[in-house]
Amino acid sequence: MSELVPGGNTPLPGGPVSLRVPGAFDVSALVTDDGGKVGGDEDFVFYNQPDAPGTRLRGDTLTVDPAQLRAGATRVTVVVSCADPGTVLNALPSPTLRVADAGGRALARFTPPRPGPETVLLLAELYRRGGGWKLRALGQGYADGLAGLARDFGVEVTDESRPEPGTAPAPSARSSGSAPDDGFLDLVNSARAAAGSPPVRADSRLVSAAGAHSAAMAAAGALSVETRDGVAVHQRVVSAGFAYLTVGEHLVSGPRTPAEFVAYCLRTERTRRTLHDAAFTHAGWAHITGGPAGDTFWTALWAVPLTPDGLARTAAEVLTLTNRERAGAGLPALAPDDRLARAAQAHSADMVARDFYSHTDPDGGRPWDRAAAAGSSRRTVGENIACGQRSPAEVVEGWMNSPGHRANILKSDFTHLGVGLAGGGRAGTYWTQLFGG
């Protein structure tokens, strides 16, 4: 049985699996495609709508049969909320997810770090990878309640409170077009088209995060990545339910209209580069006037959603760039190592989830401890970490410009490498290289 940490994953066998969360919790599920949106009202499984194709909820147990999910479904997000609507999660013991196969054999267990004051927790997700399915541990709090979460996945829920049987209105699908209809997106995509970049599309989760951050900046009367409430813009993105592979932001005060804002972003090379970045596919924006001087505070967010394939491509690019540096020094290439990769990914996710940045985790674990826990038998282990870089090229360049990190990359004793990446936290992006020899 696998004991998972935030960001950790494990393959699932063929056939149905059961996911049980005992305790004073309600279990829900959202069936989505790679874009993170439901296809209709039947894709939201909860206490008043317990059945959907391939998904069944009975009490504290959700059963998922991936082969029976509706066409186009590639992900099932498992959500827990307090059974008592007036209770916050940190008033209860941290929920434990127990996963078993159709025969009842235990497959995995996950207990996230104790939640904060949120009422909803994204606990885990099942996702399609190639021809099979995997389970990823999340442990990500969500502040907007179950109805807010469902809406951000594309479901309209008219009553968040738990109803008496038979009295709740059924959820119904709606588009994710909750972004303000202010012409912003047309202006942005026109500027991107002129630069040869594909259009971005609005995402309600990013819109929600942008609105919260603009409001916090306006309240403080100051532009900042981390506002005086101690919350960074990247943390707001993740809390809104948008797991990202990469993210960019514009935090601006002064412009009064979308046209003025876009003109400002096109004025300098740095801000223009973000607006034109061809990698970004999703956007969210908001502007609020307030603060001591009555300024207008803008937050624009640009992102690429996290997908298993996208994460694998990013890790492979870090390996390729690392081996290019080794080849230039006359050293043999490092081979990918799945166990080291699991440990590296878990450490990046742990740094985000527990808000630290160190080779030593809050429990005292060191790189070699994490490698051994992941099943690695490498005799020599080394680790590079980094935070804030937005691309494989940027992070490898940063490591090569640091003597200690460069020494690990060019160490002849190392033969294998695992790479981890997690979005969120105060720095936005957390990277881990775990070397073995």
Salt bridges, closest charged atoms under 4 A:
GLU3 OE2 - ARG109 NH2 2.29
ASP26 OD1 - ARG162 NH1 2.66
ASP43 OD2 - ARG70 NH2 2.85
ASP51 OD1 - ARG58 NH2 3.12
ASP60 OD2 - ARG20 NE 3.15
ASP101 OD2 - ARG105 NE 3.17
GLU125 OE1 - ARG75 NH1 3.78
GLU125 OE2 - ARG136 NH1 2.36
ASP203 OD2 - ARG205 NH2 2.84
GLU226 OE2 - ARG426 NH1 2.80
ASP229 OD2 - ARG236 NH2 3.18
GLU249 OE1 - HIS234 NE2 3.42
GLU249 OE2 - ARG390 NH2 3.29
GLU269 OE1 - ARG272 NH2 3.20
GLU269 OE2 - ARG273 NH1 3.44
ASP309 OD1 - ARG129 NE 3.58
ASP337 OD2 - ARG378 NH2 2.92
ASP350 OD1 - ARG354 NE 2.77
ASP355 OD2 - ARG426 NH2 2.72
ASP361 OD2 - ARG370 NH1 3.78
ASP363 OD2 - ARG354 NH1 3.10
GLU383 OE1 - HIS359 ND1 2.68
GLU383 OE2 - ARG370 NH2 2.95
